[in-house]
């Protein structure tokens, strides 16, 4: 007995997937490109490199892929829902789906999105019947990852982003703290006491990376691990600069990279930076220094936890430039998150840090 179609579609809608734009060559002497949004994309094999797409038999894209023998898939990021909607035909009146973004031509001739999370250019090697769809298996001829950001998701017939769960535990580190020594220059590393096991330093942007590399090298020579912070990390105009600097610090070998709030940050901007930072700096861990500013600091702390941050720098008591540790501990308790405090030092080990 056939199952109910509506129930079947409803069940499938509970399976979340990424979103991609499948492109191919059109008919005619100029082979004008054609594309559509699809979520039925999957990896098949690493050796040889194969992927698959499933296209409805009623779709023009299916006929064009079959005739041209090529297709490309551009994987969309969290901020590219408008592109997904455009290629899904959800913007009435649009005659040129390729007009509102930058596209480049891949080796097969199929266009790929220049700032996609990733793209794959493919040659069809198999086409299998799959009910009212055709399953195309493509050999990947070329692929690039133009940027790393959180993905665009499709679930229950709606566009969305990753909704990260709260961490099981967080660490609240109160300044000053033991075993961490803050420096400004490579020469300061020599002053670190014997019981220190981390060197901490701050940079403002990527122009400070040469000094950061020297600090890291000096610390490494002493067997000390490094934590690199980027100042003013949550100012909207600096987002690209900050993410690039965090990635560079990870490349140096920092075990943790930190985001320091100077200008008052909005929860939305904290989310934007940390969601991408967490993906881009792996395997390093992200830590944050937030400000209190009239209670909004706790909102930002909650956003940070939901973005996967488990390490927080805080201050004892009230301070204009720091989030009170007591408030952060209370927030963690209310959320059912275990709070592991790093012991406070008996005396400060901190030397000068950069501004």
Secondary structure per residue as TSV (DSSP state, phi and psi in degrees):
chain	resnum	aa	ss	phi	psi
A	1	X	-	360.0	127.0
A	2	X	-	-62.9	143.6
A	3	X	-	-78.8	160.9
A	4	X	-	-69.3	124.0
A	5	X	H	-60.5	-41.7
A	6	X	H	-63.7	-39.9
A	7	X	H	-67.4	-38.3
A	8	X	H	-62.9	-46.2
A	9	X	H	-63.3	-38.7
A	10	X	H	-64.9	-39.7
A	11	X	H	-65.8	-44.0
A	12	X	H	-64.2	-30.4
A	13	X	T	-66.7	-15.7
A	14	X	T	-82.5	-5.0
A	15	X	S	-93.3	109.1
A	16	X	-	-73.4	147.1
A	17	X	E	-143.9	164.5
A	18	X	E	-75.6	176.1
A	19	X	-	-127.1	132.0
A	20	X	E	-132.7	160.7
A	21	X	E	-107.9	119.0
A	22	X	E	-91.6	125.7
A	23	X	E	-123.9	154.6
A	24	X	E	-156.6	-175.5
A	25	X	E	-94.4	138.9
A	26	X	-	-86.1	176.8
A	27	X	S	-77.7	173.2
A	28	X	T	95.1	166.1
A	29	X	T	-63.9	-28.4
A	30	X	T	-96.1	-4.3
A	31	X	T	48.4	52.8
A	32	X	-	-54.0	134.2
A	33	X	E	-67.8	155.1
A	34	X	E	-136.9	148.4
A	35	X	E	-155.7	160.2
A	36	X	E	-151.8	155.7
A	37	X	E	-79.6	137.8
A	38	X	E	-146.7	144.7
A	39	X	-	-114.5	-6.1
A	40	X	-	-88.8	67.0
A	41	X	E	-124.0	140.7
A	42	X	E	-153.4	150.0
A	43	X	E	-75.9	148.3
A	44	X	E	-121.0	-47.6
A	45	X	E	-152.1	147.2
A	46	X	T	-90.5	-34.1
A	47	X	T	-139.7	98.2
A	48	X	T	-76.3	163.3
A	49	X	T	-74.2	109.6
A	50	X	E	-128.0	142.8
A	51	X	E	-133.0	165.2
A	52	X	E	-131.2	151.6
A	53	X	E	-133.0	148.8
A	54	X	E	-116.6	120.5
A	55	X	E	-121.0	133.5
A	56	X	E	-59.0	138.8
A	57	X	T	-66.4	-18.1
A	58	X	T	-86.0	-5.3
A	59	X	S	-88.3	141.3
A	60	X	H	-59.5	-33.1
A	61	X	H	-59.8	-39.3
A	62	X	H	-61.4	-45.4
A	63	X	H	-64.5	-40.1
A	64	X	H	-69.3	-40.2
A	65	X	H	-64.1	-40.8
A	66	X	H	-63.3	-39.9
A	67	X	H	-77.5	-39.6
A	68	X	H	-81.7	-28.3
A	69	X	-	75.4	15.0
A	70	X	E	-140.7	156.2
A	71	X	E	-159.5	159.9
A	72	X	E	-131.0	152.0
A	73	X	E	-124.4	125.1
A	74	X	E	-108.4	117.2
A	75	X	E	-85.8	125.5
A	76	X	-	-87.5	147.0
A	77	X	B	-92.6	174.2
A	78	X	T	-58.5	-27.0
A	79	X	T	-97.9	15.5
A	80	X	-	-118.4	28.9
A	81	X	H	-61.7	-33.6
A	82	X	H	-62.2	-37.3
A	83	X	H	-66.6	-42.6
A	84	X	H	-59.2	-44.1
A	85	X	H	-65.5	-39.9
A	86	X	H	-60.4	-46.3
A	87	X	H	-80.3	-8.2
A	88	X	T	-90.6	1.4
A	89	X	T	75.0	25.4
A	90	X	-	-95.6	7.8
A	91	X	S	-120.9	89.1
A	92	X	T	-56.3	141.8
A	93	X	T	93.3	-12.6
A	94	X	-	-75.4	122.5
A	95	X	S	-102.1	-24.5
A	96	X	-	-125.0	101.8
A	97	X	T	-68.9	-19.9
A	98	X	T	-89.7	0.8
A	99	X	T	-75.7	-27.7
A	100	X	T	-98.9	17.8
A	101	X	S	-152.1	171.3
A	102	X	-	-97.4	123.8
A	103	X	E	-120.8	146.5
A	104	X	E	-123.9	154.6
A	105	X	E	-91.5	124.3
A	106	X	-	-82.5	177.3
A	107	X	T	-60.3	-33.8
A	108	X	T	-75.8	-11.9
A	109	X	S	99.3	-12.5
A	110	X	-	-74.4	141.2
A	111	X	E	-78.6	146.1
A	112	X	E	-128.1	148.1
A	113	X	E	-72.7	123.5
A	114	X	T	-61.4	-35.8
A	115	X	T	-113.4	32.7
A	116	X	S	-65.9	160.7
A	117	X	S	-60.6	-37.3
A	118	X	E	-164.1	157.1
A	119	X	E	-139.5	154.1
A	120	X	E	-133.8	130.5
A	121	X	E	-106.1	126.1
A	122	X	E	-132.9	150.9
A	123	X	E	-111.8	129.6
A	124	X	E	-66.9	127.1
A	125	X	E	-114.4	-23.1
A	126	X	E	-142.9	147.8
A	127	X	E	-135.2	117.0
A	128	X	E	-115.8	138.3
A	129	X	E	-67.9	138.2
A	130	X	E	-140.4	67.7
A	131	X	T	66.4	-123.7
A	132	X	T	-86.9	9.6
A	133	X	E	-123.5	164.5
A	134	X	E	-117.5	132.8
A	135	X	E	-96.9	112.4
A	136	X	E	-99.1	127.9
A	137	X	E	-106.4	125.2
A	138	X	E	-117.2	139.1
A	139	X	E	-81.3	126.6
A	140	X	E	-78.6	116.6
A	141	X	E	-91.3	-29.3
A	142	X	E	-157.2	151.0
A	143	X	E	-154.2	149.0
A	144	X	E	-142.0	156.8
A	145	X	-	-120.5	85.8
A	146	X	-	-61.1	-30.7
A	147	X	-	-155.5	162.3
A	148	X	-	-119.6	115.7
A	149	X	-	-150.3	170.0
A	150	X	-	-64.2	148.1
A	151	X	B	-82.3	160.2
A	152	X	-	-85.1	134.6
A	153	X	E	-117.4	154.7
A	154	X	E	-126.6	123.1
A	155	X	E	-150.9	134.0
A	156	X	T	53.0	40.9
A	157	X	T	62.8	30.3
A	158	X	E	-139.0	152.1
A	159	X	E	-85.3	143.7
A	160	X	E	-158.9	-175.2
A	161	X	-	-130.1	171.5
A	162	X	-	-61.7	131.4
A	163	X	-	-109.0	92.1
A	164	X	-	-71.7	139.4
A	165	X	-	-72.8	161.7
A	166	X	-	-66.0	146.7
A	167	X	-	-68.8	156.4
A	168	X	S	-69.9	-31.0
A	169	X	E	-151.0	156.9
A	170	X	E	-130.8	159.9
A	171	X	E	-112.5	125.3
A	172	X	E	-104.4	116.8
A	173	X	E	-106.4	122.4
A	174	X	E	-98.2	129.4
A	175	X	S	-90.1	133.5
A	176	X	S	-78.7	154.6
A	177	X	B	-135.7	160.7
A	178	X	T	-80.5	157.1
A	179	X	T	69.3	4.4
A	180	X	E	-122.8	131.0
A	181	X	E	-123.4	121.6
A	182	X	E	-93.5	135.3
A	183	X	-	-132.8	164.3
A	184	X	S	-112.9	-32.4
A	185	X	S	-133.7	165.2
A	186	X	G	-58.8	-33.2
A	187	X	G	-64.4	-27.9
A	188	X	G	-67.7	-23.4
A	189	X	G	-61.1	-33.7
A	190	X	G	-63.0	-22.4
A	191	X	G	-84.9	-5.4
A	192	X	-	-63.1	132.7
A	193	X	-	-68.5	164.0
A	194	X	T	-62.0	-33.0
A	195	X	T	-86.1	0.4
A	196	X	-	-72.7	141.4
A	197	X	-	-123.1	-5.0
A	198	X	E	-132.7	145.8
A	199	X	E	-111.3	133.9
A	200	X	E	-117.5	137.0
A	201	X	E	-146.3	162.2
A	202	X	E	-125.5	145.9
A	203	X	E	-129.7	160.7
A	204	X	S	-97.9	-36.8
A	205	X	S	-159.7	-169.7
A	206	X	G	-72.0	-13.0
A	207	X	G	-70.4	-17.2
A	208	X	G	-88.8	3.6
A	209	X	H	-68.1	-31.5
A	210	X	H	-62.3	-44.0
A	211	X	H	-65.6	-39.9
A	212	X	H	-60.3	-40.0
A	213	X	H	-64.3	-38.1
A	214	X	H	-68.3	-40.0
A	215	X	H	-63.0	-45.4
A	216	X	H	-62.1	-42.3
A	217	X	H	-63.3	-41.5
A	218	X	H	-65.6	-39.2
A	219	X	H	-67.4	-42.6
A	220	X	H	-61.4	-36.4
A	221	X	H	-64.0	-26.1
A	222	X	T	-95.4	2.8
A	223	X	T	76.0	24.0
A	224	X	-	-103.8	137.5
A	225	X	E	-81.1	160.8
A	226	X	E	-122.8	146.5
A	227	X	E	-122.6	119.5
A	228	X	E	-109.4	129.1
A	229	X	E	-107.0	148.7
A	230	X	E	-111.9	122.3
A	231	X	S	-75.2	154.7
A	232	X	S	50.8	52.4
A	233	X	T	-79.4	-14.1
A	234	X	T	-115.5	21.5
A	235	X	-	-83.7	127.4
A	236	X	G	-56.0	-41.2
A	237	X	G	-68.6	-15.7
A	238	X	G	-100.5	5.0
A	239	X	H	-54.5	-50.7
A	240	X	H	-63.7	-41.4
A	241	X	H	-62.4	-44.7
A	242	X	H	-65.1	-46.6
A	243	X	H	-63.3	-39.0
A	244	X	H	-64.6	-40.7
A	245	X	H	-66.1	-41.1
A	246	X	H	-62.2	-40.6
A	247	X	H	-64.8	-40.3
A	248	X	H	-65.4	-40.1
A	249	X	H	-62.6	-39.0
A	250	X	H	-62.6	-40.8
A	251	X	H	-62.4	-29.7
A	252	X	H	-68.2	-27.8
A	253	X	T	117.6	13.0
A	254	X	-	-62.8	133.6
A	255	X	S	-76.6	-26.5
A	256	X	E	-138.3	148.2
A	257	X	E	-125.0	139.5
A	258	X	E	-117.2	151.6
A	259	X	E	-116.0	117.6
A	260	X	E	-103.0	126.7
A	261	X	-	-86.7	121.4
A	262	X	-	-109.0	-67.8
A	263	X	S	-71.1	144.4
A	264	X	-	-59.8	127.8
A	265	X	-	-103.5	146.5
A	266	X	-	-87.3	151.5
A	267	X	H	-56.6	-36.3
A	268	X	H	-64.0	-40.1
A	269	X	H	-72.8	-36.1
A	270	X	H	-59.8	-43.3
A	271	X	H	-62.9	-45.2
A	272	X	H	-59.1	-46.5
A	273	X	H	-70.3	-48.7
A	274	X	H	-71.6	-34.9
A	275	X	H	-62.0	-41.3
A	276	X	H	-77.7	-38.2
A	277	X	H	-59.8	-42.6
A	278	X	H	-59.0	-37.6
A	279	X	H	-74.4	-39.3
A	280	X	H	-80.9	-20.9
A	281	X	T	-102.9	3.0
A	282	X	T	-56.4	137.9
A	283	X	T	-92.0	4.2
A	284	X	S	-66.5	158.5
A	285	X	E	-103.6	151.3
A	286	X	E	-97.8	137.3
A	287	X	E	-129.3	159.4
A	288	X	E	-132.8	150.1
A	289	X	E	-120.6	108.8
A	290	X	-	-107.6	158.1
A	291	X	-	-98.4	159.1
A	292	X	-	-78.5	-47.5
A	293	X	T	17.0	84.6
A	294	X	T	58.8	38.2
A	295	X	T	87.4	-15.0
A	296	X	H	-68.0	-22.1
A	297	X	H	-60.1	-36.5
A	298	X	H	-69.9	-34.7
A	299	X	H	-62.8	-44.4
A	300	X	H	-65.1	-33.5
A	301	X	H	-65.8	-40.8
A	302	X	H	-63.2	-42.8
A	303	X	H	-60.8	-41.8
A	304	X	H	-61.9	-43.8
A	305	X	H	-60.5	-44.0
A	306	X	H	-67.4	-17.9
A	307	X	T	-92.8	5.1
A	308	X	T	96.7	7.6
A	309	X	-	-81.7	133.4
A	310	X	-	-121.8	-1.1
A	311	X	E	-123.0	120.7
A	312	X	E	-125.2	134.1
A	313	X	E	-94.3	134.3
A	314	X	E	-139.9	177.0
A	315	X	B	-126.4	152.4
A	316	X	S	-82.5	135.6
A	317	X	S	76.4	-165.6
A	318	X	-	-95.7	136.2
A	319	X	-	-151.3	139.5
A	320	X	T	-67.1	-23.7
A	321	X	T	-109.4	18.6
A	322	X	S	-151.1	157.8
A	323	X	-	-89.6	124.2
A	324	X	B	-60.4	131.0
A	325	X	H	-61.7	-36.4
A	326	X	H	-62.8	-40.4
A	327	X	H	-66.6	-39.8
A	328	X	H	-66.9	-39.5
A	329	X	H	-63.7	-41.2
A	330	X	H	-63.5	-43.9
A	331	X	H	-58.7	-44.7
A	332	X	H	-60.6	-42.7
A	333	X	H	-62.7	-43.0
A	334	X	H	-64.6	-27.4
A	335	X	H	-91.8	-3.9
A	336	X	T	75.6	24.7
A	337	X	-	-100.7	127.6
A	338	X	E	-67.6	133.7
A	339	X	E	-113.4	113.3
A	340	X	E	-102.1	111.8
A	341	X	E	-87.3	135.3
A	342	X	E	-78.2	135.8
A	343	X	-	-57.4	140.9
A	344	X	B	-80.8	139.0
A	345	X	-	-69.9	151.5
A	346	X	S	-69.9	-31.6
A	347	X	S	-143.3	152.4
A	348	X	-	-68.9	138.1
A	349	X	-	-106.8	5.6
A	350	X	-	-79.1	133.9
A	351	X	-	-105.6	-164.2
A	352	X	-	-70.2	146.2
A	353	X	-	-121.2	161.7
A	354	X	-	-76.2	158.4
A	355	X	-	-99.6	360.0
